[in-house]
Amino acid sequence: MTKTVRSPFNHELGGTVEGCTILEKRVVIPPNPEEKRRGVYDYLVEVPPLPATARSAKPGTRAPKTPPAPKEASAGFTRAAPGEMGSVIRRIGGR
């Protein structure tokens, strides 16, 4: 399987980009040394095959997620009172 990778780095054919082997190279924007600008390159790379366990789980074939069950008597959200939070609030003396 192949894919295209865009990179600002100049690699040679047979090298690697993102762990894939470079098959073809195309210059999108040529480098300009006078402006100290790098070029932009498109690489057609060969993607290594996925392991058998990862290949079996194809995207889009998962069962849809079920929405969480509604909580009982949830008429809305209210702010918890300090007594319900169970923490201690300490005040620092005046400075």
mmCIF file of the C-alpha atoms, coordinates in Angstrom:
data_MODEL
# 
_entry.id   MODEL 
# 
loop_
_atom_site.group_PDB 
_atom_site.id 
_atom_site.type_symbol 
_atom_site.label_atom_id 
_atom_site.label_alt_id 
_atom_site.label_comp_id 
_atom_site.label_asym_id 
_atom_site.label_entity_id 
_atom_site.label_seq_id 
_atom_site.pdbx_PDB_ins_code 
_atom_site.Cartn_x 
_atom_site.Cartn_y 
_atom_site.Cartn_z 
_atom_site.occupancy 
_atom_site.B_iso_or_equiv 
_atom_site.pdbx_formal_charge 
_atom_site.auth_seq_id 
_atom_site.auth_comp_id 
_atom_site.auth_asym_id 
_atom_site.auth_atom_id 
_atom_site.pdbx_PDB_model_num 
ATOM 1  C CA . MET A 1 1  ? 0.000   0.000  0.000  1.00 0.00 ? 1  MET A CA 1 
ATOM 2  C CA . THR A 1 2  ? 1.288   3.515  -0.758 1.00 0.00 ? 2  THR A CA 1 
ATOM 3  C CA . LYS A 1 3  ? 0.570   7.021  0.496  1.00 0.00 ? 3  LYS A CA 1 
ATOM 4  C CA . THR A 1 4  ? 1.860   10.537 -0.169 1.00 0.00 ? 4  THR A CA 1 
ATOM 5  C CA . VAL A 1 5  ? 3.825   12.399 2.490  1.00 0.00 ? 5  VAL A CA 1 
ATOM 6  C CA . ARG A 1 6  ? 4.669   16.122 2.251  1.00 0.00 ? 6  ARG A CA 1 
ATOM 7  C CA . SER A 1 7  ? 7.908   17.184 3.900  1.00 0.00 ? 7  SER A CA 1 
ATOM 8  C CA . PRO A 1 8  ? 10.193  20.252 3.962  1.00 0.00 ? 8  PRO A CA 1 
ATOM 9  C CA . PHE A 1 9  ? 13.227  17.959 4.135  1.00 0.00 ? 9  PHE A CA 1 
ATOM 10 C CA . ASN A 1 10 ? 15.122  16.738 1.085  1.00 0.00 ? 10 ASN A CA 1 
ATOM 11 C CA . HIS A 1 11 ? 15.411  12.923 1.180  1.00 0.00 ? 11 HIS A CA 1 
ATOM 12 C CA . GLU A 1 12 ? 16.683  10.587 -1.514 1.00 0.00 ? 12 GLU A CA 1 
ATOM 13 C CA . LEU A 1 13 ? 14.855  7.672  -3.173 1.00 0.00 ? 13 LEU A CA 1 
ATOM 14 C CA . GLY A 1 14 ? 15.102  4.514  -1.101 1.00 0.00 ? 14 GLY A CA 1 
ATOM 15 C CA . GLY A 1 15 ? 15.362  6.516  2.123  1.00 0.00 ? 15 GLY A CA 1 
ATOM 16 C CA . THR A 1 16 ? 12.714  6.597  4.824  1.00 0.00 ? 16 THR A CA 1 
ATOM 17 C CA . VAL A 1 17 ? 10.126  9.199  5.787  1.00 0.00 ? 17 VAL A CA 1 
ATOM 18 C CA . GLU A 1 18 ? 7.817   8.578  8.785  1.00 0.00 ? 18 GLU A CA 1 
ATOM 19 C CA . GLY A 1 19 ? 9.007   4.949  8.864  1.00 0.00 ? 19 GLY A CA 1 
ATOM 20 C CA . CYS A 1 20 ? 8.049   4.298  5.206  1.00 0.00 ? 20 CYS A CA 1 
ATOM 21 C CA . THR A 1 21 ? 10.314  3.661  2.190  1.00 0.00 ? 21 THR A CA 1 
ATOM 22 C CA . ILE A 1 22 ? 10.429  6.410  -0.463 1.00 0.00 ? 22 ILE A CA 1 
ATOM 23 C CA . LEU A 1 23 ? 9.394   5.241  -3.948 1.00 0.00 ? 23 LEU A CA 1 
ATOM 24 C CA . GLU A 1 24 ? 8.999   8.588  -5.784 1.00 0.00 ? 24 GLU A CA 1 
ATOM 25 C CA . LYS A 1 25 ? 9.952   12.191 -5.071 1.00 0.00 ? 25 LYS A CA 1 
ATOM 26 C CA . ARG A 1 26 ? 8.327   15.377 -6.461 1.00 0.00 ? 26 ARG A CA 1 
ATOM 27 C CA . VAL A 1 27 ? 9.380   18.975 -5.808 1.00 0.00 ? 27 VAL A CA 1 
ATOM 28 C CA . VAL A 1 28 ? 6.341   21.094 -4.847 1.00 0.00 ? 28 VAL A CA 1 
ATOM 29 C CA . ILE A 1 29 ? 8.239   24.328 -4.037 1.00 0.00 ? 29 ILE A CA 1 
ATOM 30 C CA . PRO A 1 30 ? 11.909  24.515 -5.062 1.00 0.00 ? 30 PRO A CA 1 
ATOM 31 C CA . PRO A 1 31 ? 14.397  25.657 -2.425 1.00 0.00 ? 31 PRO A CA 1 
ATOM 32 C CA . ASN A 1 32 ? 15.681  29.236 -2.665 1.00 0.00 ? 32 ASN A CA 1 
ATOM 33 C CA . PRO A 1 33 ? 19.093  29.663 -0.946 1.00 0.00 ? 33 PRO A CA 1 
ATOM 34 C CA . GLU A 1 34 ? 19.058  33.449 -1.513 1.00 0.00 ? 34 GLU A CA 1 
ATOM 35 C CA . GLU A 1 35 ? 15.975  33.794 0.696  1.00 0.00 ? 35 GLU A CA 1 
ATOM 36 C CA . LYS A 1 36 ? 17.167  30.974 3.012  1.00 0.00 ? 36 LYS A CA 1 
ATOM 37 C CA . ARG A 1 37 ? 13.973  29.093 2.217  1.00 0.00 ? 37 ARG A CA 1 
ATOM 38 C CA . ARG A 1 38 ? 13.743  25.322 2.187  1.00 0.00 ? 38 ARG A CA 1 
ATOM 39 C CA . GLY A 1 39 ? 11.894  23.487 -0.516 1.00 0.00 ? 39 GLY A CA 1 
ATOM 40 C CA . VAL A 1 40 ? 8.736   21.446 -0.067 1.00 0.00 ? 40 VAL A CA 1 
ATOM 41 C CA . TYR A 1 41 ? 8.675   17.881 -1.344 1.00 0.00 ? 41 TYR A CA 1 
ATOM 42 C CA . ASP A 1 42 ? 5.980   15.243 -1.905 1.00 0.00 ? 42 ASP A CA 1 
ATOM 43 C CA . TYR A 1 43 ? 7.102   11.663 -1.405 1.00 0.00 ? 43 TYR A CA 1 
ATOM 44 C CA . LEU A 1 44 ? 5.216   8.594  -2.578 1.00 0.00 ? 44 LEU A CA 1 
ATOM 45 C CA . VAL A 1 45 ? 6.058   6.043  0.100  1.00 0.00 ? 45 VAL A CA 1 
ATOM 46 C CA . GLU A 1 46 ? 5.370   2.371  0.629  1.00 0.00 ? 46 GLU A CA 1 
ATOM 47 C CA . VAL A 1 47 ? 3.567   1.746  3.904  1.00 0.00 ? 47 VAL A CA 1 
ATOM 48 C CA . PRO A 1 48 ? 4.643   -1.415 5.735  1.00 0.00 ? 48 PRO A CA 1 
ATOM 49 C CA . PRO A 1 49 ? 1.819   -3.928 6.273  1.00 0.00 ? 49 PRO A CA 1 
ATOM 50 C CA . LEU A 1 50 ? 0.005   -3.769 9.596  1.00 0.00 ? 50 LEU A CA 1 
ATOM 51 C CA . PRO A 1 51 ? 0.186   -6.677 12.044 1.00 0.00 ? 51 PRO A CA 1 
ATOM 52 C CA . ALA A 1 52 ? -2.643  -9.220 11.751 1.00 0.00 ? 52 ALA A CA 1 
ATOM 53 C CA . THR A 1 53 ? -4.248  -8.111 15.035 1.00 0.00 ? 53 THR A CA 1 
ATOM 54 C CA . ALA A 1 54 ? -4.424  -4.460 13.974 1.00 0.00 ? 54 ALA A CA 1 
ATOM 55 C CA . ARG A 1 55 ? -5.660  -5.334 10.479 1.00 0.00 ? 55 ARG A CA 1 
ATOM 56 C CA . SER A 1 56 ? -8.744  -7.163 11.786 1.00 0.00 ? 56 SER A CA 1 
ATOM 57 C CA . ALA A 1 57 ? -10.093 -4.024 13.517 1.00 0.00 ? 57 ALA A CA 1 
ATOM 58 C CA . LYS A 1 58 ? -11.015 -1.889 10.511 1.00 0.00 ? 58 LYS A CA 1 
ATOM 59 C CA . PRO A 1 59 ? -12.301 1.614  11.183 1.00 0.00 ? 59 PRO A CA 1 
ATOM 60 C CA . GLY A 1 60 ? -16.003 2.033  10.682 1.00 0.00 ? 60 GLY A CA 1 
ATOM 61 C CA . THR A 1 61 ? -16.868 -1.576 11.543 1.00 0.00 ? 61 THR A CA 1 
ATOM 62 C CA . ARG A 1 62 ? -17.168 -1.020 15.264 1.00 0.00 ? 62 ARG A CA 1 
ATOM 63 C CA . ALA A 1 63 ? -20.513 -1.225 16.965 1.00 0.00 ? 63 ALA A CA 1 
ATOM 64 C CA . PRO A 1 64 ? -21.966 2.240  17.580 1.00 0.00 ? 64 PRO A CA 1 
ATOM 65 C CA . LYS A 1 65 ? -21.558 3.567  21.092 1.00 0.00 ? 65 LYS A CA 1 
ATOM 66 C CA . THR A 1 66 ? -24.669 3.455  23.210 1.00 0.00 ? 66 THR A CA 1 
ATOM 67 C CA . PRO A 1 67 ? -25.535 6.690  25.014 1.00 0.00 ? 67 PRO A CA 1 
ATOM 68 C CA . PRO A 1 68 ? -25.217 6.571  28.805 1.00 0.00 ? 68 PRO A CA 1 
ATOM 69 C CA . ALA A 1 69 ? -28.362 5.782  30.724 1.00 0.00 ? 69 ALA A CA 1 
ATOM 70 C CA . PRO A 1 70 ? -30.083 8.893  32.092 1.00 0.00 ? 70 PRO A CA 1 
ATOM 71 C CA . LYS A 1 71 ? -29.669 9.533  35.789 1.00 0.00 ? 71 LYS A CA 1 
ATOM 72 C CA . GLU A 1 72 ? -32.773 9.291  37.878 1.00 0.00 ? 72 GLU A CA 1 
ATOM 73 C CA . ALA A 1 73 ? -34.414 12.549 38.991 1.00 0.00 ? 73 ALA A CA 1 
ATOM 74 C CA . SER A 1 74 ? -31.957 14.793 37.199 1.00 0.00 ? 74 SER A CA 1 
ATOM 75 C CA . ALA A 1 75 ? -34.064 17.893 36.746 1.00 0.00 ? 75 ALA A CA 1 
ATOM 76 C CA . GLY A 1 76 ? -30.973 19.991 36.127 1.00 0.00 ? 76 GLY A CA 1 
ATOM 77 C CA . PHE A 1 77 ? -27.583 20.817 37.455 1.00 0.00 ? 77 PHE A CA 1 
ATOM 78 C CA . THR A 1 78 ? -27.154 22.767 40.658 1.00 0.00 ? 78 THR A CA 1 
ATOM 79 C CA . ARG A 1 79 ? -24.103 23.925 42.472 1.00 0.00 ? 79 ARG A CA 1 
ATOM 80 C CA . ALA A 1 80 ? -23.138 21.842 45.490 1.00 0.00 ? 80 ALA A CA 1 
ATOM 81 C CA . ALA A 1 81 ? -23.251 23.499 48.871 1.00 0.00 ? 81 ALA A CA 1 
ATOM 82 C CA . PRO A 1 82 ? -20.042 23.501 50.958 1.00 0.00 ? 82 PRO A CA 1 
ATOM 83 C CA . GLY A 1 83 ? -21.534 20.907 53.310 1.00 0.00 ? 83 GLY A CA 1 
ATOM 84 C CA . GLU A 1 84 ? -22.157 18.523 50.388 1.00 0.00 ? 84 GLU A CA 1 
ATOM 85 C CA . MET A 1 85 ? -18.607 18.778 49.079 1.00 0.00 ? 85 MET A CA 1 
ATOM 86 C CA . GLY A 1 86 ? -17.066 17.326 52.217 1.00 0.00 ? 86 GLY A CA 1 
ATOM 87 C CA . SER A 1 87 ? -13.969 19.492 52.193 1.00 0.00 ? 87 SER A CA 1 
ATOM 88 C CA . VAL A 1 88 ? -12.746 21.969 54.761 1.00 0.00 ? 88 VAL A CA 1 
ATOM 89 C CA . ILE A 1 89 ? -12.546 25.640 53.807 1.00 0.00 ? 89 ILE A CA 1 
ATOM 90 C CA . ARG A 1 90 ? -9.959  27.525 55.803 1.00 0.00 ? 90 ARG A CA 1 
ATOM 91 C CA . ARG A 1 91 ? -9.750  31.238 55.838 1.00 0.00 ? 91 ARG A CA 1 
ATOM 92 C CA . ILE A 1 92 ? -6.436  33.022 56.070 1.00 0.00 ? 92 ILE A CA 1 
ATOM 93 C CA . GLY A 1 93 ? -6.289  35.866 58.560 1.00 0.00 ? 93 GLY A CA 1 
ATOM 94 C CA . GLY A 1 94 ? -6.178  39.475 57.398 1.00 0.00 ? 94 GLY A CA 1 
ATOM 95 C CA . ARG A 1 95 ? -2.882  40.824 56.233 1.00 0.00 ? 95 ARG A CA 1 
# 
